[in-house]
Amino acid sequence: FQIVAAERRGMPTLVRIGYGYQHIIGHAQKYLVAGAQGIILPQCESKSDVERIVEAVKFPPLGKRGLAGERWNSWGLGEGSTLAERVRVSNENSIVAVIIENQAGIDNLSEILSVDEIDFVFVAPTDLSSNMGYPGDIRHPEVIAKIEAIGERIREANKSAGMLALSVQDYSYWRKRGFQVMCCVAHTMFIDGAKGIMEGISDYENSHTNLLTI
């Protein structure tokens, strides 16, 4: 339903799938069939991980995605081009992304980045901080330094780097350092919005204490 809702607003959708590499094609396929424009693979640790997600997202000859009448091509009833043309456009525009969460992924980053079809690499600061021995301390100097170094390597490979932004300060910090794909967390945005409303309500009530007596 979220994919359809986003589609109605003209917004593309990317889906972060769960773990289970042995079933990666089938796991990703259900979201692609539903209309997602791309897949994000968590805990990427090797080139073979990337190659398997490419197989899931791309149609032949780039991948192994099944070709049939589905939502992505209007159930085979799409107008304005041939099926072959729509496959070409899909392969050119569908998104393949991975998440680096631990040292294993960092150690194999060069090989991961060598896969042509990968569009962006997201760095997961919370998991990475835990892997480095600073669980949850995503602003620890060593964690920050590690993420900055990863970002430089990603950009040197002509790929886009992704990062988490829990605040406007986070967003500006990482954008200034060349990160292009910024992820915000919905519940954080909801909490911040609720806090702002409640603070405004409290300020009003505190300044109008004589207006209402219960």
N, C-alpha and C positions, 0 to 999 in steps of 0.2 A: 504493500500500500504506500509506503514512503517513496518508492521509485515512481509510482504513478502520480502521486501528489506533486513531486518535484517536476516531473515531466509536464504536468498541467501548467506549471509556472515558468516553463521554459528553462529549467535548471538541469544541467547534466548531473548524473549520479555516479559515484564511485563506491564500491562495496569492499570493506575490509572483511575478508573471509576468516574463518577460524583455522585451527590447526588440523593436521591430518594430511600430510603430503601424499600419502599413498592413494588418496581419492581426490586429488586436487582438481582434476578436470571436471568430474561430476559435481564436485562441491561448488565450483565457480560457475558451471553451466547454468544452474537454476537461476542465478542472479542475472546473467547475461540474457537468458531467455526472457526474463521479466522486463528487460529494457535498460539495465545498467550499462553505462558507457565504458566502464573499466573495473579492474580488480586490483586490490591492494593486498599483497601477501605479507603476513606478519612473520617475525622471527626468521628472516632470510639469512642463511648462513653460507650459501655456496652458489656457484654459477649454475649448478644443476637445478637448484630451487627456482631460479629465474627462468631457466629454459622450460620448466614444467608449467609455470604460470603463463608463459608466452604460448605454449601449446594449447592451453585452455582458452585463452582470450582471442587468439588470432585464427582466422580461417586458413586452410591450405592456400598457397604452399608455405606460409610462414608458421602455421600452427596446425592443430588437429581439431579445432572446433567444428562441431557438426553443422552441416548446412541443410536447413529445412525452413518451412514456412512458420515463422515465429513472430513475436511482437516487434523485434528489431527491424524486420522487413515487411511489416504490415501483413503478416501471414501469407506472404507470397503475392499479395495484391498491390504492392507499392507501385505508384505511378511515376512516370518521368524518366525512368532509366531501366536498364536490364538488370537482372540478378547479378550478373558478373560485375557490373559497374558498382552495384551496392556493396558487394563483397570487397571490392577494391577500396571504396570509400571507408568502409568499416575498418579494414585493416590499417588504413592510414590514420584513422582518428581514434580508435579504441585505445584505452590507456592501460599500460602495464606499470605497476608500481610495487615497490617492496619496502619493508621496514627493517632497519638495522637496530637490534635490541641488545646485542652482547658482543663480547670480544671475538667470538668465532666469526661473526659477520664482518667485523672490522678487519680481521686478519685476511679475509677473502674478498675484501672490497674491490680490489683491482679486477679480479676475475668477474665479480658480479657486475661491475660497470662496463665490462667488455661486451656485454650482450646488447646488440644494436637496438632491439625493440623496447628496452626499458626506458620509461619516460621520466620518472622521478624516484628518488630514494629518500624516504622519510626516516629521520632519526628519532627514536622513542626515548626521551630523556628519563622517564621514570624507570623503565626497565633497565636502561643503561646505567643509571645511577645505582640500582640494586646490584647489577653485575659487577660494578666497580667497588662495591663495598660501602656505598653511601645511600642506602635505600630511601627513596623519596626526596633526597636532597638534590633536586634538579638544578639548583643554582650554586652547588659546591664549585669552587674554582677549578678543581681537576675535571669535573664533569663538563663544565663550560668549555674548558680548553680542549677536551676530547671532541666535543661536538663541533667546535669551530674547525678543528683539524679535519674532521670527517667532511664537513661542508666544503672545505677547500678542495679536497680530493674529488668530490662529486662534481663540482663546477669545472674542475680541470678536465674532466672526462666529457664535458659538454652535456651534462645531465642537470636536471633541476633538483635542488635540495629542499627537503621539507622539514618543518619543525613545529612544535607545539607552542601555542600562544595562549596563556592563561590570563593575560592582561594586555592592555595597550602598551605597557612598558616592554613586555616580552616581545610583542609584535614588532615594535620599532627596533629593538635590540637586534633581533635576528634578520629583519629585512635589511638593516644597514650592513649586515655581514653576508649579504648575497643570497639568503634563503628566499625562495620564491613561492613555495607551497606552504601556506600557513594553516594550521588546523586549530580551530577553537572547539572547546568542549561545551556541549549544550547545557549540561546541568550547571556549569560555572556561570554561563551567561544568564540562566534563569535565576540563580542565587543572587548574582550581582543586581539584576533587575528588581528582584523582590526586596533586596536591601535598600535600594534607592527609593522605592515606593514607601517602605516602612519608615525610613528616615524622614522622608517628607511628611508623612502622616504624623509622626511623633513631634516633629518641629512645629507643625500646625497646632496640634493639641496642646503642646506645652506653652505656646504663645497665645492661646485662646482658652485658658483654663476656666474663665468666668462665664463662658457662653453656655455651658451645659453642666448641670448638676444632677447626678443620679442618686 
